[in-house]
Amino acid sequence: MALSYLQQKFINRLTIGLSTMGAGFTLRDILHNFRQSFKSFRRFFKVVWDFRGFDYTSTLSVLEVCLKMQLESLQAETKFKEVDETRLPKEARLQKCVHLLDNIMKDEYSKRCGYDHNYEIYFLPIEDSTCSTMESTATEEQKEHNRKVREKAHELQEAEWNEFMDILRSDLRNYWT
């Protein structure tokens, strides 16, 4: 049942322009779109609220929500569920992608590689100046160990970023087909 022009105009005014006027749009379509918009608003509210344009982790958090939604829809039990031979590899790659994205956003590579925080840092004022110098109680062995850990952490971070981008580059379009 298609709506008449006056009915569409009335619904458009009631929904403050959120409905789409045109041929083929029924009241059922409009209600479905409104429900979907409300679900998206609820799901993305916190991410959009916390979004900062100068911080790339904000963009990654939006991507994380999208990927998790896609993973949920792949795993959902529906009558249109994809066959296991093609769905399971997609799910595994998508889960790996979400896991890597979580690691990237946490940025705990030094901690994961064993950085030694067992020392103190303090500042000593410089005489006749408003500046100060930073001193620490770290031993030479700790400094050498932490230098190696930072190098290893940088390599791990680059490897995870590359793997994440490779998965997105090769598989992102496949999740929607």
C-alpha angles and dihedrals in degrees: 000000000000121000122239120244093257092050091050091048090050093049090046090056093046093051093044093244096312094120122080118236119211145086117314098024112123130183088259090057092049093049091047091051091047092051091048091049091051091050091050091048091053093046097046099035098097094041093050092043090054093041116126118183094213094055119075092202088070089060090046091052090054089049090049092056090049093049092047090051090051091049091051091051091050091051095043118113104237135144088252094055114145120244116268096244092066101023100054096056089048091051092049093050092045091050089049089050092051090047092051091046090052091051091048093051094047091051095199097141096128091050091048091051094051108263111187111231094173097120138075130240122209137169124234119201117236114234116254091008140090090226130088138201127235118234131177139194093228116131123227090255091054092048092050092045092049091047090055091045091052090052091048091046091051091051091048091049092050091047093051093046090050093048091047092050092045091054092048093045095050103033112024095097091045093064091067097046 
